[in-house]
Amino acid sequence: MKKNYLIIIGIFLILLGSIMTLLTINNKKKSNLTTITIDINPSIELTINEKEIVTSIKALNSDAKSIISKNLKNKKLDVVFDSIVTNAIEQHYLDNDNTVLINVEGKISETVITTQLQNKFEQHDYRVEIIVPKITKEDKKIAKKYNITPAKAAYINEATKKNKNIKLESLIDKPINEISEIKETGFYCEGGYFLEGDRCLKQIEVKETSI
């Protein structure tokens, strides 16, 4: 009886050791990953390993689905950035402004990542301002609540704090170029209106009449 008990204990310890080894390996793999989010109006999340191979790519909103594809997975970050930049320019997401938000969390530094992305825009003869917002716990809560990236949440939060008359909720679905303009000017127009100077004018649909 005692011998069987010892055998069971031995098997349990072996299984426990195997589980701990697998957890250690899994945690080590995770620690070697870097997560990148990019906001233009399309919002994209990339995960890369220490060799800068993209291990996952996600469209975080509907606009992003048109500028990424599944075949970008397992490609070098350089190749993926080139595809994202090309598609964003061709689909006119940067026609009205040149602001791009980026957030980097993980082993590879944000300087390395932002430099690569900036170089891609320059190779396409396109100048952008890449902003890396400082993200707080409050921003992360906002991001989770409204299903947006922490970088966009931080950018919106900064805009609303500078302009108390603007509600945070009203900017959630706005593209980055509009948020950038609102942040700089302090002016915001509700839906159905457009900004003209410092006034909000109502949009009126004009229909042609046949004679």
Summary of the structure (lengths in Angstrom):
residues: 211
radius of gyration: 23.6
end to end distance: 104.2
largest distance: 104.2
contacts: 571
relative contact order: 0.10
helix: 49%
strand: 18%
